[in-house]
Amino acid sequence: MFAVQPAAWGKFDERGADYSPTINGAYRIASIWLAQYTGEDMVVWKVDGKAPMPWVRVTTDNVSSMVAISA
């Protein structure tokens, strides 16, 4: 399971994130959020029953894998 939210939120917000069972779906959600929040990076979180982990940062220019996000 994956969740998407703006990177500016910092910590994972389970109530504010949008969820997808696949990474491709999460990328689609991130692209929609990017269109709504111009210039704000998105983070795809991997949610697997343990503590959510920031998985990728999605920007208008590129997608970076396995980003480290300070909490």
N, C-alpha and C positions, 0 to 999 in steps of 0.2 A: 504494500500500500504506500502511496506517496501523497504528500500534501504540499500545497503551494501557498506562499504568502510573500508580501514585500520584504526585502532584505532589511529595510529600515526598522522593522519591528524587533529585530535582534533575536529575542528568544521565541521559541515555538509557541504559538497560540492555537490550541486545538479547536477552539470555537470559531476563530476568525479565518482559519485556513480553508481552502477548497481541496477536496480529496479526489484521487483517481487510483484505480487498482493497477494501472500500468504507467511506466515512465513516459511513454508516448502521449498518453492522456494528460499527464502532468505538464509536459512541454506545451501542449495545446492550451491548457488553462493558463500557464505562465504567459503565453503570447497574448491571450485575451486581457490579462491583467496589465501587461506592458502597454497595450493600446489604450487602456483606461487611465493608467498612471504614468504618463509620458516621462521618460527619463529615470524612472525608479526601477532598480534591479529587483528581480524576484529570486526567491530561494525555493528549490524543491527539496523537501524533507523526506527522508525515508522513515516510514512509520511501520514497525514490525512487531509491536507488542512490548518492545523494550523502550528505553528512552529514545525519543525522536532524534535523528541525526541529520544535520544539513548535508545534502547530497550533491547538489549542483546549484550554481548561480546562473541565472538566465538574464542576459542583457539584450538590448536592442541590437548590439553589434556581434555578440557571440554567446556561446554556452561554454562555461568552464566546468570541468568535472571535478568532483571531490574537493570542493572549496572548504577551507577552514574558516569558521566564523567564530569570532570571540564572543563569549557570552557575558 
